[in-house]
Amino acid sequence: MVIEALIFDFDGLIVETEEAEYLSWKQIWADAGLELNLEEWAQGIGAVHGDDGFHPSRELVARSGRSFDPEALRDRQRRQVQDLLRTAELMPGIQAWVEEAARLGLGMAIASSSPRSWVEAHLKRLGVDHWWPTRVCFDDCGRAKPDPTSYRLACGRLEVGATAALAIEDSRNGLLAAKAAGLTCVVVPTGMTAELDFTEADLVLSSLQDASLGEVLHRLGAAPLPG
C-alpha cells in the first residue's frame, strides 16, 4: 500500500473544539435543572448535532417542558464557546505530522462536518491556514459524517484514489465516514470520544505524539509515495 495523501478531520483532531461545545450546552442544561450526559452527547461527535441524532436545544425543550427562544439560546451558546476557545491551540503532534508529510511530498486536506467559516477562522487565528490548502467542509457537500461524501470530495480534489489516502480522525462518525469512502483510518480519541467504539479503525493512537508519521505508515504496512 502506497500513501499519497493525508486527510485530517478538524474538530477534536486539529483543535479541541468539541469539549467547548459540550461544556457550553452542559451549562445551559444545568441552568434549566437538567444534566447533559457525555455518553449521549458523544454519539453525535464528528457529525452535526441535531441532523439525524441528538439535538441539544430540541431535547432541552422536550425534557424540561419549557419553551426557549431558539435564537437567544444559540447566541448564548456561541458566546460561551467563543470564550472557551479564545486561547485554544493545536492538538499535540499535529505540527510534527504536517511537517513530516510535507517533507515526504504528501498531499494534505481537511475533511470536516463543520462550516467552512468555523474551520477557517480557527486556522487563521493559529496562523496555519496555509498548511491545508485543500479543505472540504459541510458547505461543500451538505452532508455530515458518517456520510462519506466529504472524504470522497477531498480525495477527488487531491487527485488521489481512496486507497492511497490516510484519514486521521478522533470520532466514531468520522471513522465510519472514512472507512465507507474506502480510506485507511487512524483514530486519535480525545477525552470526549475515548469511550466510543473504534473497532473498525486500522490503528488507534492515544496522541499523535505517540508515533511519527513514518512509524505509523510502517505499522500499517504502508509506504509514502516515492520521490
C-alpha positions in Angstrom: 0.0 0.0 0.0 1.4 3.4 -1.0 0.1 6.5 0.7 -0.1 9.7 -1.3 -2.1 12.0 0.9 -3.3 12.6 4.5 -6.8 13.8 5.1 -7.3 15.3 8.6 -10.6 15.8 10.5 -10.7 19.2 12.2 -12.8 19.4 15.4 -11.1 17.4 18.1 -8.2 16.4 15.9 -6.5 19.6 14.9 -8.1 21.8 17.6 -10.1 20.5 20.5 -13.3 22.4 19.9 -15.7 19.6 20.9 -15.2 19.9 24.6 -16.2 23.6 24.5 -19.3 22.8 22.5 -20.3 20.2 25.1 -19.5 22.3 28.1 -21.5 25.2 26.8 -24.6 23.1 26.3 -24.0 21.3 29.6 -24.1 24.7 31.4 -27.3 25.7 29.5 -28.9 22.4 30.5 -27.7 22.8 34.1 -29.3 26.2 34.3 -32.6 24.6 33.3 -32.2 21.9 36.0 -31.1 19.1 33.7 -27.9 17.1 33.2 -26.4 16.7 29.8 -24.7 13.3 29.8 -21.4 13.0 27.9 -22.2 9.5 26.8 -25.3 10.7 25.0 -23.6 13.8 23.6 -20.6 11.8 22.3 -22.8 9.8 19.9 -23.1 12.9 17.7 -19.4 14.0 17.8 -18.0 14.2 14.3 -21.4 14.8 12.8 -23.7 17.7 13.1 -25.7 17.5 16.3 -29.3 17.6 15.5 -29.3 16.5 11.9 -30.2 12.8 12.4 -29.5 12.2 16.1 -29.2 14.1 19.3 -30.4 17.7 19.1 -29.4 19.6 22.3 -31.8 22.5 22.0 -34.8 20.3 21.0 -34.0 17.8 23.7 -33.7 20.7 26.2 -37.3 21.8 25.4 -38.6 18.2 25.4 -37.1 17.2 28.7 -37.6 20.5 30.6 -41.2 21.0 29.4 -40.3 24.7 28.9 -40.1 26.9 25.9 -36.9 28.8 24.9 -36.2 31.4 22.3 -34.1 29.3 19.8 -32.0 32.3 18.5 -31.3 33.6 22.0 -30.3 30.1 23.1 -28.0 29.6 20.2 -26.5 33.1 20.6 -25.7 32.4 24.3 -24.2 29.0 23.4 -22.0 30.5 20.7 -20.7 33.2 23.0 -19.8 30.6 25.6 -18.0 28.6 23.0 -16.0 31.6 21.8 -14.9 32.4 25.3 -13.8 28.8 25.9 -11.9 28.6 22.7 -10.2 32.0 22.7 -6.8 30.5 23.6 -7.2 27.0 22.1 -4.1 25.7 20.5 -3.2 23.0 18.0 -3.5 19.5 19.4 -0.2 17.8 20.4 1.6 16.2 17.4 -0.3 17.9 14.6 2.6 20.2 13.6 5.1 17.4 13.6 2.8 15.2 11.4 2.2 18.1 9.0 5.9 18.9 8.7 6.8 15.2 8.1 4.0 14.9 5.5 5.4 17.9 3.7 8.9 16.5 3.7 7.5 13.3 2.2 5.7 15.2 -0.5 2.3 14.0 0.5 -0.9 15.9 -0.3 -2.9 17.2 2.7 -6.5 18.1 3.2 -9.1 18.7 5.8 -12.5 16.9 5.7 -14.9 18.4 8.3 -18.6 18.3 9.1 -18.3 21.9 10.3 -19.0 25.0 8.3 -16.0 26.5 6.3 -16.2 29.7 8.3 -15.7 27.8 11.6 -12.7 25.8 10.3 -11.0 28.7 8.5 -11.4 31.1 11.5 -9.5 28.8 13.7 -6.8 28.0 11.2 -6.3 31.7 10.5 -6.2 32.6 14.2 -3.5 30.0 14.7 -1.6 31.1 11.6 -1.7 27.7 9.9 -4.3 28.1 7.2 -1.6 27.6 4.6 -0.9 24.0 5.9 -4.2 22.7 4.4 -4.9 24.4 1.1 -7.5 21.7 0.3 -10.5 21.9 2.7 -13.8 20.1 2.4 -16.4 21.4 4.8 -20.2 21.0 5.3 -20.7 23.9 2.9 -19.1 21.8 0.1 -21.2 18.7 0.3 -24.2 19.5 2.6 -23.7 16.2 4.3 -22.1 15.4 7.7 -20.2 12.4 8.7 -20.7 9.4 9.0 -21.7 10.2 5.4 -18.5 9.6 3.3 -19.0 12.5 0.9 -16.5 14.8 2.5 -13.8 12.2 2.2 -14.7 11.4 -1.4 -14.6 15.0 -2.3 -11.2 15.5 -0.6 -9.7 12.6 -2.5 -11.0 14.0 -5.7 -9.6 17.4 -5.1 -6.2 15.9 -4.1 -6.4 13.7 -7.2 -5.7 10.5 -5.3 -7.6 7.3 -5.0 -9.2 6.4 -1.7 -6.8 3.5 -1.1 -3.9 5.9 -1.4 -5.2 8.3 1.3 -4.8 8.0 5.0 -7.6 9.6 7.2 -6.9 10.8 10.7 -9.9 11.0 12.9 -11.0 11.3 16.6 -14.6 10.3 16.5 -16.7 7.2 15.5 -18.7 9.1 13.0 -15.5 10.3 11.3 -14.1 6.8 11.3 -17.3 5.4 9.7 -17.2 8.1 7.1 -13.5 7.4 6.2 -14.0 3.6 6.0 -17.2 4.0 3.9 -15.1 6.1 1.5 -12.5 3.4 1.3 -9.7 5.0 3.2 -7.3 3.6 5.8 -8.1 5.4 9.1 -6.0 6.2 12.2 -8.1 7.3 15.2 -6.8 9.5 17.9 -9.5 9.7 20.6 -9.9 12.6 22.9 -11.3 12.8 26.4 -14.7 13.4 24.7 -14.5 10.3 22.5 -12.4 7.8 24.3 -15.3 5.6 25.3 -16.6 5.2 21.7 -16.3 2.1 19.7 -13.3 2.2 17.3 -13.3 -1.5 16.3 -13.1 -0.6 12.6 -10.0 1.6 12.9 -6.8 0.4 11.3 -4.8 1.9 14.2 -5.7 3.8 17.4 -3.2 6.2 19.0 -3.7 8.0 22.3 -1.9 11.0 20.8 -0.2 11.9 17.5 2.8 12.4 19.7 2.9 8.7 20.4 4.4 7.9 16.9 5.8 9.7 14.0 4.0 9.6 10.6 6.7 7.3 9.3 6.3 4.9 12.2 2.6 4.8 11.7 3.0 4.1 8.0 5.3 1.3 8.9 2.9 -0.2 11.4 0.1 0.0 8.8 2.3 -1.8 6.2 2.2 1.3 4.1 4.8 3.5 2.5 4.8 7.1 1.4 4.6 8.0 -2.3 8.2 7.5 -3.7 10.1 10.6 -4.5 
